[in-house]
Amino acid sequence: MRTKNFSPLFKYSVGFDRLEQLLDTAVHRQSQAPSYPPYNIESVDDDAYRITMAVAGMSEADLDITQTEHSLLITGRGQTADDNIGYVHKGIATRAFERCFDLADHVKVIDANLDNGMLTINLEREVPEALKPRQIEIRKGSAAGIADATKNPLGSEDKQAA
C-alpha cells in the first residue's frame, strides 16, 4: 500500500487546513475501510442528503448517532451470541460497528429512522443568512458614497453647528 503526501498541494495555500486534514483522513480510512455495515449516500436536493445503512437485526436501542461540528458517528452494539443455538450457517452479521462520516460546514442531522433493518439519516445544509450570497446594487455614476464621505468627514458638521 502506497501512502500519498498532499503537503505540496498546500504549500502556497492559507486557511485550507480542514481540506488537508480531510484528504489525509480519506486516504487513511480507505486503506482500512470496513465493509460492514453497507450504506448509501444520496443527494436528495441541492442542500439535502440521505444516508441509508443496512443494520439488519438491530433495534433503536442498539444504535447511537452522534453529530459533532464536522463529523457524524454511527455506532452499533452487536448482539451477544446465544450459545443455545446450533447454527448450520450463520450469515447474518450482528456484530458491533462504528462508522464515521465527515460533514461539510453547516450540515446538520434533521432526523433518523429505523424501518425493516434500514437506518435512514436525513441531513441538510443550513447556511446562515450572513454567509449566503447577496445581490449588490450597482449605482450609476462615480463612487458617490465615497465622495460624500470625504466632503463631510465624520463630525465636521457637528463642530460647525456648535
Secondary structure, 3 states (H helix, E strand, C coil): CCCCCCHHHHCCCCCCHHHHHHHHHHHHHHHCCCCCCCEEEEEEECCEEEEEEECCCCCHHHEEEEECCCEEEEEECCCCCCCCCCCCCCCCCCCCEEEEEECCCCEEEEEEEEECCEEEEEEEECCCHHHCCCCCCCCCCCCHHHHHHHHCCCCHHHHHHC
